[in-house]
Amino acid sequence: MVDGFWSGLGGVRCDRVVGQQALAVSSPDDRACWRELTLPLVMTLPTTALLDAIHFAATKHRDQRRKDPAASPYINHPIRVAQLLASTGTVTDLVTLQGALLHDTVEDTDTTPDELTELFGPEVQQVVAEVTDDKSLPKGDRKRLQIEHAPHLSHRAKQIKMADKIANIQDVTLSPPADWSAQRRQDYLDWSEQVVAGCRGANAALEALFDQSLAQGRQVLEPVAS
């Protein structure tokens, strides 16, 4: 992203005031100077935006816990989803990463779509809306609709959905809710596979990790169920 930003300056005269001196960015030397002066700002903007999303999500989820035996802070989950996108999926798109961090805020907290639009912009709000269940519907209907809607999600939402399912099946395999039977855990894995089937083609690395995690989950659960 940064290299594209700088190459976009090529051949364009861009006057800026640096101290008391005007800098005309119209030559390679000038562009190098301009890059040195503004690089810290350009590099800081995505970091600040991600930290803003983490802080917002942490505040909204502050009283919530995961269902694992340790009752882990809920914020661990959206951070894990974003981390999977960045590390495994090599996703660098800021909207996708912010959407991952915020993906449960509307569904599971008092956050409103308008609030997300105001703070993070309409693109982030839209991708969060795509992965948000309608909690007014019965759980069975919500699970069915996730399967039906998956093929029609945007590229960004499909990647978030895959990372979300990877994180969840890893948790269901290794640290499930105490009251979940082996059969319920297997059912979750089977349902997740159906959802991700509609997301395939969006990110090969995430698909591979999902398949690996799913196979490991089934390997762990089959002896438990028998």
C-alpha positions in Angstrom: 0.0 0.0 0.0 2.8 2.4 0.9 4.7 1.8 -2.3 1.6 2.4 -4.3 1.1 5.6 -2.5 4.6 6.9 -3.3 4.5 5.7 -6.9 1.3 7.7 -7.3 3.3 10.8 -6.7 5.5 10.2 -9.8 5.3 13.2 -12.2 2.8 15.0 -10.0 3.7 18.4 -8.6 2.6 18.5 -4.9 3.5 21.7 -3.0 3.7 21.4 0.8 5.1 23.7 3.4 7.9 22.1 5.5 8.8 24.6 8.2 9.2 27.9 6.3 10.1 26.2 3.0 7.8 25.0 0.3 8.7 21.5 -1.0 7.8 20.8 -4.7 7.5 17.1 -5.2 8.3 16.9 -8.9 11.6 14.9 -9.1 13.0 11.6 -7.7 15.0 13.5 -5.1 12.0 15.6 -4.0 9.9 12.4 -3.8 12.5 10.7 -1.6 12.5 13.8 0.7 8.7 13.8 0.8 8.6 10.1 1.6 11.1 10.6 4.5 9.0 13.4 5.9 5.6 11.8 5.7 6.3 8.0 6.0 5.8 8.0 9.8 2.3 9.5 9.3 1.3 7.1 6.5 2.5 4.1 8.4 0.7 5.2 11.6 -2.8 5.6 10.0 -3.6 1.9 9.6 -2.2 1.0 13.0 -4.3 3.7 14.7 -7.4 2.5 12.9 -6.8 -1.1 14.0 -6.2 0.0 17.6 -9.4 2.1 17.5 -11.3 -1.0 16.4 -9.7 -3.2 19.1 -10.4 -0.6 21.8 -14.0 -0.3 20.6 -14.6 -4.0 20.5 -12.9 -4.5 23.9 -15.1 -1.9 25.5 -18.3 -3.4 24.0 -17.4 -7.0 25.0 -15.9 -6.0 28.3 -18.5 -7.9 30.4 -18.7 -11.0 28.2 -16.9 -14.3 28.5 -16.4 -17.2 26.1 -18.1 -20.5 27.0 -14.8 -22.4 27.5 -14.0 -23.9 30.9 -11.6 -21.0 31.7 -14.3 -18.4 30.8 -11.9 -16.5 28.6 -12.5 -12.8 27.9 -14.7 -12.6 24.8 -12.4 -10.1 23.1 -9.9 -12.9 22.7 -12.1 -14.3 19.9 -12.4 -11.3 17.5 -8.7 -10.6 18.0 -8.0 -14.3 17.1 -10.1 -13.9 14.0 -8.2 -10.8 12.9 -4.9 -12.5 13.7 -5.8 -15.5 11.5 -6.7 -13.2 8.6 -3.4 -11.4 8.9 -1.0 -14.2 9.7 -2.5 -17.2 7.8 -4.6 -15.4 5.2 -2.0 -12.6 4.6 -4.9 -10.2 4.6 -3.7 -6.5 4.7 -7.0 -4.9 3.8 -7.8 -2.5 6.6 -11.6 -2.8 6.2 -11.4 -6.6 6.5 -9.3 -6.5 9.6 -11.4 -3.9 11.3 -14.5 -5.9 10.3 -13.0 -9.0 11.9 -12.4 -7.2 15.2 -15.9 -5.8 15.2 -17.8 -8.7 13.7 -19.7 -9.6 16.8 -20.4 -6.1 18.2 -23.8 -5.6 16.6 -24.9 -9.2 17.1 -23.8 -9.6 20.7 -23.7 -6.1 22.2 -25.7 -2.9 22.2 -23.7 -1.5 19.2 -25.8 -0.1 16.4 -25.0 -0.1 12.6 -25.1 3.7 12.7 -22.5 3.7 15.4 -20.1 1.6 13.3 -20.7 3.8 10.3 -20.0 7.0 12.2 -16.8 5.7 13.8 -15.4 3.3 11.2 -17.1 4.2 7.9 -19.8 2.6 5.7 -17.5 -0.2 4.3 -16.7 -1.5 7.8 -20.4 -1.3 8.8 -21.4 -3.2 5.7 -19.0 -6.1 6.1 -20.0 -6.4 9.8 -23.7 -6.5 8.7 -22.9 -9.3 6.3 -21.6 -11.6 9.1 -24.2 -10.6 11.7 -27.0 -13.0 12.5 -30.6 -11.8 13.1 -31.0 -12.7 16.8 -34.8 -12.3 16.6 -34.9 -15.6 14.6 -34.7 -19.1 16.1 -31.2 -20.5 16.4 -32.0 -23.2 13.8 -33.1 -20.6 11.3 -30.0 -18.6 11.9 -27.7 -21.6 11.3 -29.6 -22.4 8.1 -29.3 -18.9 6.8 -25.6 -18.8 7.4 -25.3 -21.8 5.0 -27.6 -20.2 2.4 -26.0 -16.7 2.6 -22.4 -17.8 2.5 -22.0 -18.0 -1.3 -23.4 -14.5 -1.7 -21.1 -12.8 0.8 -18.6 -10.2 -0.3 -14.9 -11.3 -0.7 -14.2 -9.5 2.6 -17.0 -11.2 4.5 -16.2 -14.6 3.2 -12.6 -14.3 4.6 -13.9 -13.2 8.0 -16.5 -16.0 8.0 -13.7 -18.6 7.3 -11.4 -17.2 10.0 -14.3 -17.1 12.4 -15.1 -20.7 11.8 -11.5 -21.8 12.1 -11.2 -20.1 15.5 -14.5 -21.6 16.7 -13.7 -25.2 15.6 -10.3 -25.0 17.2 -12.0 -23.9 20.4 -14.7 -26.6 20.1 -12.0 -29.2 19.6 -9.5 -28.1 22.4 -11.5 -26.1 24.9 -15.2 -26.7 24.4 -18.0 -25.4 26.6 -18.3 -27.7 29.6 -21.9 -28.6 28.8 -21.3 -29.6 25.2 -21.5 -33.3 24.4 -19.2 -34.9 21.9 -22.1 -35.2 19.5 -22.9 -31.5 19.8 -19.2 -30.7 19.1 -19.3 -33.0 16.0 -22.5 -31.3 14.8 -20.8 -27.9 15.1 -17.9 -29.1 13.0 -20.3 -30.5 10.3 -22.3 -27.3 10.2 -19.2 -25.2 10.0 -18.1 -27.2 7.0 -21.3 -26.4 5.2 -21.0 -22.7 5.9 -17.3 -22.6 4.7 -18.3 -24.5 1.5 -20.0 -21.4 0.4 -16.9 -19.3 1.1 -14.4 -21.3 -0.8 -12.3 -19.5 -3.4 -11.9 -16.4 -1.3 -8.6 -17.3 0.4 -6.7 -20.5 -0.3 -4.5 -20.3 2.8 -7.5 -19.9 5.1 -9.3 -22.8 3.4 -6.3 -25.1 3.9 -6.1 -24.2 7.6 -9.9 -24.7 8.0 -9.6 -28.2 6.4 -6.6 -29.0 8.6 -8.4 -27.8 11.8 -11.6 -29.7 10.8 -9.7 -32.9 10.2 -7.9 -32.5 13.6 -11.2 -31.9 15.3 -12.8 -35.0 13.9 -9.8 -37.0 14.8 -10.1 -35.8 18.4 -13.8 -36.2 18.6 -14.3 -39.6 17.0 -12.8 -41.6 19.9 -14.7 -39.4 22.4 -18.0 -40.2 20.7 -17.4 -43.9 20.3 
